[in-house]
Structure formats: C-alpha cells, structure tokens
Amino acid sequence: MKKTLLSLLLKGLSCWLLLLISVSSFSQQSKEETISWAANRQLAVSDFLIKPASTNQAASYASFSIEYRAGGKELLSNNLNKRVSNYFIKAESWIDTTQNISQALRFQKSSFDLCEIYVRQFRKALYENRKKIKSLKFIDALNEQFTTAFSKRRMEYDLDTKAATDEAAQQRWEAIIARELKELSNYSLEKSN
C-alpha cells in the first residue's frame, strides 16, 4: 500500500512539473483544443483526449493554462479581467474510464475551479497594480507567482482529498473553493462580459 501511494505521489509530482511547464509555455490554442472556465460548465469524459496507456496511474489528469494577453493597448485597458483566461487543455488531459469516472470528473472540475481562484487573484493583482505596469516583465512575474501558487495548492488539494476519494475532504475543499470564488467574484471573466 505504501509503495503504491509513493508511486502515485511521484507520478503526481511529475504531472505537477509538467503543469508548470505547460502553464508557462501555453500559446494560443484553438477553441476546439481548450475549454474556457465557466461556473456552470461541467467536464465530460469526451473532454479528455489522451487515452491512458496503463492502469498503474491515477484515475485522471487534467492540464490547465493561465493565459494572458498584454501588449500595446492592452496594457492601457481599464478592463484587465478580459486579459487573463483559464483554460482546460483537452489534448493534454486524460481519464481512465475503467475507474470511478464521476469521481474523477468531480476531482478535475474542482481542480479547474481552483485554478480559476488563482486566475482571479492574478486579475486582481493586475488591477491593483495597473499604474505600476510599464512592461511585460512585471506581468510575467505576476503570472509566475500565481501559476506557482496554484500548482502548490493543487498538490495540497490532491493529497488532502486523495484525488476526491476522501468524501469528507472533498466536500470541505468544494466549500472552500466556492467561498474563495465568491470572494473574488469582481474578478470573474463571466462578470466582465
């Protein structure tokens, strides 16, 4: 049991490193390849395009991207909410359909919601620092700060809920995530549309 848990944790850590790389290096993806975060948008099995190669891995993995557009007139825009987006990347995500699918989908939707918290914090930081923004270097530093914070928190969520298999922990995290999203509702892309 300990060996299996350690193996899963090591695989999870390598997935987190991949997440950091994919979030940092994300370039414009087509709408068919990504899903924009939306409060009422649930993930479906068909959203996960990679087919897992073996059954010795976690039930699912999802790749998310924090993307921002900032250059030229965007730096001067009053509505910075529209400049930062949260995406689920279909081609970098997988789900094992031989395991508990509803649990895996619930886990990944909560992870997507957790990413949205850090996207909103990023938007808030851009708004609060809008007069300090003189170059993309400043925005890059904020992006790295919130991407790293999300990755650490996602790992904490994963370990605490055991990938949503601990029902009490999962419910606790869902309540925390909902509360934090509500607290940052002024920085929701849905609100700014």
C-alpha positions in Angstrom: 0.0 0.0 0.0 2.8 2.4 1.0 4.7 1.6 -2.2 1.6 2.2 -4.4 0.9 5.6 -2.6 4.5 6.7 -3.0 4.4 5.7 -6.7 1.2 7.7 -7.2 2.7 10.7 -5.4 5.9 10.6 -7.5 3.8 10.3 -10.7 1.7 13.2 -9.4 4.8 15.3 -8.8 6.0 14.7 -12.3 2.5 15.8 -13.5 2.8 19.0 -11.5 6.1 19.8 -13.1 4.5 19.2 -16.5 1.7 21.5 -15.4 4.1 24.3 -14.5 5.8 23.9 -17.9 2.5 23.8 -19.9 1.0 26.7 -18.0 4.1 28.8 -18.5 4.6 27.9 -22.2 1.0 27.9 -23.3 0.4 29.6 -26.6 -2.9 30.3 -28.3 -4.8 27.1 -28.7 -7.9 26.8 -30.8 -11.3 26.7 -29.2 -11.6 23.0 -30.2 -8.5 22.2 -28.1 -9.4 24.1 -25.0 -12.4 24.8 -22.7 -12.7 28.2 -21.1 -13.6 28.1 -17.4 -17.3 28.7 -16.7 -19.0 28.2 -13.3 -21.8 26.0 -14.8 -19.6 24.1 -17.3 -19.0 20.6 -16.1 -16.2 18.5 -17.6 -17.2 15.3 -19.6 -15.3 12.2 -20.5 -15.2 13.4 -24.1 -13.2 16.5 -23.0 -10.2 14.3 -22.1 -8.5 13.4 -25.4 -5.5 11.4 -24.2 -6.2 7.7 -23.7 -4.2 6.4 -20.7 -1.5 3.8 -21.6 -1.7 1.8 -18.4 -3.8 1.2 -15.3 -0.9 1.9 -13.0 -1.7 5.6 -12.8 -4.2 7.9 -11.2 -7.8 7.9 -12.5 -7.3 11.2 -14.4 -5.0 14.1 -15.1 -6.0 17.5 -16.4 -3.9 20.2 -17.8 -4.9 23.8 -17.2 -3.5 27.0 -18.7 -3.4 30.5 -17.3 -3.2 32.7 -20.4 -2.9 36.5 -20.5 -2.8 39.0 -23.3 -0.8 42.1 -22.6 0.8 44.2 -25.1 0.3 47.6 -26.7 -3.1 48.9 -26.0 -4.0 46.0 -23.6 -1.6 47.5 -21.1 -3.7 50.6 -21.0 -7.1 48.9 -20.9 -9.3 49.5 -17.9 -10.8 46.1 -18.1 -8.0 43.7 -17.2 -10.4 40.9 -16.4 -10.7 40.1 -20.1 -6.9 39.9 -20.5 -6.4 36.8 -18.3 -8.1 33.4 -19.1 -8.3 30.0 -17.5 -8.3 27.0 -19.9 -8.6 23.3 -19.7 -6.4 21.7 -22.4 -8.1 18.7 -23.9 -5.1 17.3 -25.7 -3.0 17.2 -22.5 -5.7 15.6 -20.3 -6.7 12.0 -19.8 -9.3 10.0 -17.8 -9.2 6.2 -17.1 -12.8 5.0 -17.9 -12.2 1.7 -16.1 -12.1 3.6 -12.8 -14.7 5.8 -11.0 -15.5 8.3 -13.7 -17.9 10.6 -11.8 -15.3 10.9 -9.0 -12.5 11.7 -11.5 -14.7 14.3 -13.2 -15.6 15.8 -9.9 -11.9 16.0 -8.9 -10.9 17.6 -12.2 -13.8 20.1 -12.1 -12.7 21.2 -8.6 -9.1 21.5 -9.8 -10.3 23.7 -12.7 -12.3 25.8 -10.2 -9.2 26.0 -8.0 -7.2 27.3 -11.0 -9.9 29.9 -11.5 -9.2 31.2 -8.0 -5.6 32.0 -9.0 -6.7 33.5 -12.3 -8.9 35.8 -10.4 -6.1 36.7 -8.0 -3.9 37.4 -11.0 -6.6 39.7 -12.4 -7.0 41.4 -9.1 -3.2 42.0 -8.8 -3.2 43.4 -12.3 -6.0 45.8 -11.4 -4.4 46.9 -8.1 -1.0 47.4 -9.8 -2.3 48.8 -13.1 -0.4 52.1 -12.6 2.9 50.2 -12.0 2.6 48.2 -15.2 5.3 49.6 -17.5 6.4 46.4 -19.2 5.5 42.8 -19.8 8.3 41.8 -17.3 6.0 42.9 -14.5 3.1 40.9 -15.8 5.3 37.8 -16.4 6.4 38.0 -12.7 2.8 38.1 -11.6 1.9 35.2 -13.9 4.7 33.1 -12.5 3.7 34.0 -8.9 0.1 32.9 -9.4 0.9 29.8 -11.5 3.3 28.6 -8.8 0.8 29.3 -6.1 -1.9 27.4 -8.0 0.4 24.4 -8.5 1.3 24.2 -4.8 -2.4 24.5 -3.8 -3.4 21.9 -6.4 -0.9 19.5 -4.9 -2.3 20.2 -1.4 -5.9 19.6 -2.7 -4.9 16.4 -4.4 -3.1 14.9 -1.4 -5.8 16.1 1.1 -8.7 14.6 -0.8 -6.7 11.6 -2.2 -7.9 12.7 -5.7 -11.5 13.1 -4.4 -11.7 9.6 -2.9 -12.0 11.1 0.6 -15.6 12.3 0.5 -15.4 14.5 3.7 -12.2 16.2 2.5 -13.6 16.6 -1.0 -16.7 18.3 0.4 -14.6 20.5 2.6 -12.5 21.6 -0.4 -15.5 22.2 -2.5 -16.9 24.6 0.2 -13.5 26.4 0.4 -13.2 26.7 -3.4 -16.8 28.0 -3.7 -16.2 30.6 -0.9 -13.0 31.8 -2.5 -14.5 32.1 -5.9 -17.4 34.1 -4.4 -14.9 36.4 -2.6 -13.2 37.1 -5.9 -16.4 37.5 -7.9 -15.4 41.0 -9.0 -12.6 39.5 -11.0 -14.7 36.9 -12.8 -14.5 36.9 -16.6 -18.2 36.0 -16.6 -19.0 39.1 -14.7 -17.0 41.4 -17.0 -18.7 40.2 -20.2 
